[in-house]
Amino acid sequence: MSDTHAQTVAFVRETQIPPAPPPASETGVVKWLRENLFSNAANSALTIAALAVIFLVLQNTLPWILNGVWTTNSLAECREILQGKTGACFSVLTERWNQLLYGFKYPSDAYWRPNLALVLLLFAAAPVLFFDLPRKLLIFTAIYPFLAFWLIWGGTLMVPVVALLGFAAAAAVFQTFSKSSFAIAFFGAIAAAFAVWILGGLLIPEGASENAWLSPVPSRDLGGFMLNLMLGVTCVSLSLPLGIALALGRQSDMPLIKWMCVIFIEFVRGVPLITLLFVASVMLAYFFPPESTVDLFLRVVIMITMFSAAYIAEVIRGGLAALPKGQYEAADSLGLDYAQAMRLIILPQALKISIPGIVNVAVGLFKDTTLVSVISMFDLVGMIRGPILASTEWNGVYWELLGFAALLFFVVCYGISQYSQWLERRLATDHR
């Protein structure tokens, strides 16, 4: 009886069964392929078609790239080495790299100056782009534009110093009178800046640039991808605060300010950028005093900044419109004035909403800097279309040069896009 009873008692395990591995179709590369590329019949067909297109493209481009020639002095020598085989003539990049990056007139012994300015740009932009860094680094950010101007253009150090003192005087006046009257502070800051600049210009002796530490380089000698970077960084940096001011002015309760901003935004957005560049090249000098010679680079910066600021203003206006009315009422309930409410409550939220649109305008603006080649400014595309392809040694080389230009612009624009996505994730404070 005891034996029979012992055989009928259920067995209870004293240890846990080890977990079994998941099926092969539910882990690793197989799972990713099944979920993303072959989840259904339509996706499978599209995946196969895309792989076929990629195969055909690589089948024709890889031999051209891998058989490329890098050490010749002309296109004719490339063709002699290739002897009818498919291959690129990358020798144009190794021989003309300095013209593609710096233009054909910038002094070769001064290449270290724009290189140093580019390295310092990374340090100056870091506390602005990554706001977890110490705020004390913003002091160098404020000084950098004047230091970069002196490095690239050279000449006497008094010019950037006087410009810096003008902005410092404007900031001091604005900070002093901003609590009493915004309009008085704004126009007082402009008057203080111009007073310092005029007085400083009178104190700079004639011929000071000839005995300067860095030899002066005129703007007409700037070129290559360096010119595109300078225009892009300068115009984006200036158009963002101007766009914010235009967006706030368009929503102002003062009719004169509002309609001035509306007319400016709608007019600039309705005119092609290439038209504004021709205006900068031909007509803008007529708006300055007769004896003054306004640099072409400055005129182009003014027009491109106006163009991008109008688009950024509409992007930011959309961010302001997306905020609920309760945010404005909350600012009023705290007893904040207009400037404090905008700086502490409204604009931080509106700018966070507007990040994708602002980055879209910035990327488009950087690519549009290539349009300056139509007004005889030898940027990267201007160098390719002009001096390089016009030479007898490299007449007929297109894909190599244009592919190099596309690669440079892709690296910069892709970096901007990735930073904007990181910033959106970093500022994602809403509930999900």
C-alpha positions in Angstrom: 0.0 0.0 0.0 2.8 2.4 0.9 4.6 1.7 -2.4 1.4 2.4 -4.5 0.7 5.6 -2.5 4.3 6.8 -3.0 4.0 6.4 -6.8 0.8 8.5 -7.0 2.2 11.6 -5.2 2.9 14.5 -7.6 6.6 15.4 -7.9 7.5 19.0 -6.9 10.7 20.5 -8.1 12.9 22.2 -5.6 14.9 24.2 -8.2 13.8 26.5 -11.1 14.0 25.3 -14.6 16.7 27.3 -16.5 15.1 29.6 -19.1 15.1 28.3 -22.6 16.7 30.4 -25.4 14.3 32.4 -27.6 13.6 31.1 -31.0 16.1 32.1 -33.7 13.4 34.2 -35.5 12.9 36.3 -32.3 16.4 37.5 -31.6 19.4 39.2 -33.3 19.7 40.1 -36.9 17.0 37.7 -38.0 14.4 39.5 -35.8 15.5 42.9 -37.1 15.3 41.8 -40.7 11.9 40.2 -40.2 10.4 43.2 -38.4 11.9 46.0 -40.5 12.5 44.6 -44.0 10.3 41.5 -44.5 7.4 42.1 -42.2 4.8 41.5 -45.0 4.7 40.8 -48.8 4.7 44.5 -49.8 7.7 45.4 -47.6 9.6 42.3 -48.8 9.0 43.3 -52.5 10.2 46.9 -51.8 13.3 45.6 -49.9 14.3 43.3 -52.8 13.8 46.1 -55.3 15.9 48.5 -53.2 18.7 46.0 -52.9 18.6 45.5 -56.6 18.9 49.3 -57.2 21.8 49.5 -54.7 23.6 46.6 -56.4 23.3 48.3 -59.8 24.6 51.6 -58.4 27.5 50.0 -56.6 28.3 47.8 -59.6 28.9 50.9 -61.7 30.4 53.3 -59.2 32.8 51.1 -57.2 35.1 50.2 -60.1 35.2 54.0 -61.0 36.2 54.8 -57.4 38.6 51.9 -56.7 40.4 52.5 -60.0 40.8 56.2 -59.3 44.1 57.9 -60.0 45.6 60.3 -57.4 49.1 61.3 -58.6 48.9 62.9 -62.0 49.1 66.6 -63.0 46.4 66.7 -65.7 43.3 64.9 -67.0 45.3 63.7 -70.1 47.8 61.9 -67.8 44.9 60.2 -66.0 43.6 58.9 -69.2 47.0 57.6 -70.2 47.3 55.7 -67.0 43.8 54.3 -67.1 44.1 53.3 -70.8 40.4 53.1 -71.5 39.5 51.5 -68.1 36.8 52.9 -65.9 38.3 55.1 -63.2 38.1 58.5 -61.6 40.7 61.2 -61.9 41.0 62.2 -58.2 44.3 63.9 -59.0 42.4 67.2 -59.4 41.6 67.0 -55.7 45.2 66.4 -54.6 46.6 69.1 -56.8 43.8 71.8 -56.3 42.8 71.1 -52.7 44.1 74.4 -51.5 42.0 76.3 -54.1 38.9 74.2 -53.2 39.3 75.0 -49.5 40.7 78.5 -49.5 40.3 80.0 -52.9 43.1 80.8 -55.4 44.1 84.2 -54.0 44.3 83.6 -50.2 48.0 83.6 -49.2 49.3 80.0 -48.9 51.6 81.0 -45.9 48.4 82.2 -44.1 46.4 79.0 -44.3 47.0 78.5 -40.5 44.8 81.6 -39.8 41.4 80.3 -41.1 42.4 76.8 -39.7 42.9 78.3 -36.3 39.7 80.3 -36.6 37.8 77.1 -37.4 39.2 75.3 -34.4 38.4 78.2 -32.1 34.9 78.2 -33.5 34.3 74.8 -32.0 35.3 76.0 -28.6 33.2 79.2 -29.0 30.1 77.3 -30.1 30.4 74.6 -27.4 28.8 76.6 -24.5 26.0 77.7 -26.9 25.2 74.3 -28.3 25.8 72.3 -25.1 24.3 74.3 -22.3 25.5 71.9 -19.6 28.9 73.5 -19.9 30.0 76.3 -17.5 28.4 79.7 -18.4 31.8 81.4 -17.9 32.8 80.0 -21.3 30.3 82.4 -22.9 32.9 85.2 -22.4 35.1 83.6 -25.1 32.0 83.1 -27.3 31.3 86.8 -27.2 35.0 87.6 -28.0 35.3 85.0 -30.8 33.7 86.9 -33.7 36.1 89.8 -33.4 39.1 87.4 -32.9 38.1 85.4 -36.0 37.7 88.6 -38.0 41.2 89.6 -37.1 42.6 86.1 -37.9 41.0 85.8 -41.3 41.2 89.3 -42.6 44.3 90.4 -40.7 45.3 94.1 -40.4 45.5 96.1 -37.3 44.1 94.7 -34.0 42.4 98.1 -33.3 39.6 97.4 -35.7 38.1 94.3 -33.9 38.9 95.9 -30.5 36.9 99.1 -31.4 34.0 96.9 -32.8 34.0 94.9 -29.5 33.9 98.1 -27.4 31.0 99.3 -29.5 29.0 96.2 -28.7 30.0 96.3 -25.1 28.8 99.9 -24.8 25.5 99.0 -26.4 25.0 96.1 -24.0 25.8 98.3 -21.0 23.3 101.0 -22.1 20.6 98.5 -22.9 21.1 96.8 -19.5 20.8 100.2 -17.7 17.6 101.4 -19.4 15.8 98.1 -20.1 13.9 98.1 -16.8 12.5 101.6 -17.4 11.7 101.6 -21.1 12.5 99.0 -23.7 12.4 101.5 -26.6 14.7 103.9 -24.9 17.1 101.1 -24.1 17.0 99.7 -27.7 17.7 103.0 -29.5 20.1 104.2 -26.8 22.2 101.0 -27.3 22.3 101.6 -31.1 23.4 105.2 -30.5 26.1 104.2 -28.0 27.5 101.6 -30.4 27.7 104.0 -33.3 29.3 106.7 -31.1 32.1 104.3 -30.0 32.6 103.1 -33.6 32.8 106.6 -35.0 35.2 107.8 -32.3 37.3 104.7 -32.5 37.5 105.0 -36.3 38.9 108.5 -35.9 41.5 107.3 -33.4 42.9 104.6 -35.7 45.8 106.1 -37.6 46.0 105.8 -41.4 48.3 103.0 -42.6 48.0 101.1 -39.3 47.3 97.9 -41.3 50.6 98.1 -43.0 52.5 97.6 -39.8 50.1 95.1 -38.3 51.0 91.7 -36.8 49.0 89.9 -39.4 49.2 90.9 -43.0 45.8 92.2 -44.3 43.8 90.1 -46.7 41.1 91.8 -48.7 37.7 90.1 -49.0 38.0 89.6 -52.7 40.8 87.1 -51.9 38.6 84.9 -49.8 37.2 81.8 -51.5 36.6 78.1 -51.5 34.8 76.2 -48.9 36.1 78.6 -46.3 33.9 81.3 -47.8 30.8 79.1 -47.6 31.5 78.3 -43.9 32.1 82.0 -43.1 28.8 83.0 -44.8 26.9 80.2 -43.3 28.1 80.7 -39.7 27.8 84.5 -39.8 24.4 84.7 -41.5 22.8 82.0 -39.3 24.2 83.6 -36.1 22.8 87.0 -37.1 19.5 85.9 -38.6 18.4 84.0 -35.5 18.1 87.0 -33.1 16.8 89.2 -36.0 14.2 86.6 -36.7 13.1 86.5 -33.1 12.8 90.3 -33.1 10.7 90.2 -36.3 8.4 87.5 -34.9 7.8 89.4 -31.7 7.3 92.6 -33.7 4.7 90.9 -36.0 2.7 90.0 -32.9 3.1 93.5 -31.3 0.1 95.6 -30.3 1.7 98.7 -31.8 0.4 99.0 -35.4 3.4 100.8 -36.8 5.9 98.1 -35.5 3.6 95.3 -36.5 3.1 96.5 -40.1 6.7 97.3 -40.6 7.6 93.7 -39.6 4.8 92.3 -41.7 5.8 94.2 -44.8 9.5 93.3 -44.4 8.8 89.6 -43.9 6.3 89.2 -46.7 8.5 91.2 -49.1 11.7 89.3 -48.4 9.9 85.9 -48.5 8.4 86.9 -51.9 11.8 87.7 -53.5 14.3 85.0 -54.7 17.6 85.0 -52.9 19.5 85.3 -56.2 17.7 88.6 -56.8 18.8 89.9 -53.4 22.4 88.8 -54.1 22.3 90.8 -57.4 20.9 93.8 -55.4 23.8 93.4 -52.9 26.3 93.3 -55.7 25.0 96.2 -57.8 22.5 98.4 -55.9 23.2 98.2 -52.2 26.2 100.5 -52.4 23.9 103.3 -53.4 22.2 103.3 -50.0 25.5 104.2 -48.3 27.4 107.5 -48.2 29.0 108.4 -51.6 32.6 108.2 -50.3 32.2 105.0 -48.5 33.3 101.7 -50.0 31.2 98.9 -48.5 32.8 95.6 -48.8 31.1 93.0 -51.0 31.3 90.4 -48.3 29.4 92.7 -45.9 26.8 93.4 -48.5 26.2 89.7 -49.2 26.0 89.0 -45.4 23.4 91.7 -45.1 21.2 90.3 -47.8 21.5 86.7 -46.8 20.8 87.6 -43.2 17.7 89.5 -44.1 16.5 86.6 -46.3 16.9 83.9 -43.7 15.7 86.1 -40.8 12.3 86.5 -42.6 11.9 82.7 -42.8 13.1 82.2 -39.2 10.6 84.8 -38.1 7.7 82.8 -39.5 9.0 79.6 -37.9 9.2 81.2 -34.5 5.8 82.9 -35.0 4.4 79.4 -35.4 6.1 78.3 -32.2 4.6 81.4 -30.4 1.2 80.6 -31.8 1.4 77.0 -30.6 1.7 78.0 -26.9 -1.6 78.0 -25.0 -2.9 81.3 -23.7 -2.4 80.2 -20.2 1.4 80.6 -20.5 0.9 84.3 -21.1 -1.6 84.6 -18.3 0.9 82.7 -16.0 3.5 85.4 -16.8 1.1 88.1 -16.0 0.1 86.5 -12.7 3.7 86.4 -11.6 4.0 90.2 -12.2 6.6 89.9 -15.0 6.9 92.7 -17.5 7.0 92.0 -21.3 10.7 91.5 -21.6 10.9 89.2 -18.5 7.9 87.1 -19.7 9.4 86.6 -23.1 12.9 85.8 -21.8 11.9 83.5 -19.0 8.6 81.8 -20.0 7.4 82.4 -23.6 10.5 82.3 -25.8 12.2 79.2 -24.2 9.0 77.1 -25.0 8.5 78.6 -28.4 12.1 78.1 -29.5 11.9 74.4 -28.3 8.9 73.9 -30.5 10.6 75.7 -33.4 13.8 73.7 -33.4 13.0 71.5 -36.5 11.9 74.6 -38.5 15.0 76.6 -37.5 17.3 73.8 -38.4 15.6 73.4 -41.7 16.2 77.1 -42.5 19.8 76.9 -41.3 20.6 73.9 -43.5 18.9 75.5 -46.5 20.8 78.8 -45.9 24.1 77.0 -45.7 23.5 75.3 -49.1 22.2 78.6 -50.6 25.6 80.1 -49.9 26.7 78.5 -53.2 24.6 81.1 -55.0 27.2 83.8 -54.4 29.1 82.3 -57.3 26.7 84.1 -59.7 28.0 87.4 -58.4 31.7 86.5 -59.0 32.5 85.4 -55.5 34.7 82.3 -55.8 33.2 80.0 -53.2 33.6 76.2 -53.5 31.2 75.9 -56.5 32.6 79.2 -57.9 36.1 77.7 -57.8 34.9 74.6 -59.6 32.9 76.4 -62.3 35.6 79.1 -62.8 39.3 78.7 -62.4 39.6 74.9 -62.1 37.4 73.8 -65.0 38.6 76.8 -67.1 42.2 75.5 -66.9 43.5 73.3 -69.7 44.8 70.6 -67.3 41.4 69.8 -65.8 38.9 70.8 -68.4 36.4 67.9 -68.4 36.6 66.8 -64.8 33.1 67.1 -63.3 32.1 64.2 -61.2 35.2 64.2 -59.0 34.9 67.9 -58.2 31.2 68.0 -57.7 31.3 64.8 -55.7 33.9 66.3 -53.4 31.7 69.5 -53.0 28.7 67.3 -52.2 30.6 65.4 -49.6 31.7 68.5 -47.8 28.2 70.0 -47.7 26.7 66.6 -46.7 29.1 66.3 -43.7 28.2 69.8 -42.4 24.4 69.5 -43.0 24.2 66.0 -41.6 26.1 67.2 -38.5 23.6 70.0 -38.0 20.7 67.6 -38.4 22.1 65.1 -35.9 22.7 67.9 -33.4 19.1 69.2 -33.8 17.7 65.6 -33.1 19.9 65.3 -30.0 18.7 68.7 -28.8 15.1 67.7 -29.3 15.7 64.6 -27.2 17.5 66.6 -24.6 14.7 69.1 -24.3 11.9 66.6 -24.4 10.3 67.5 -21.1 6.7 67.0 -22.0 4.6 64.0 -20.8 4.4 61.0 -23.1 
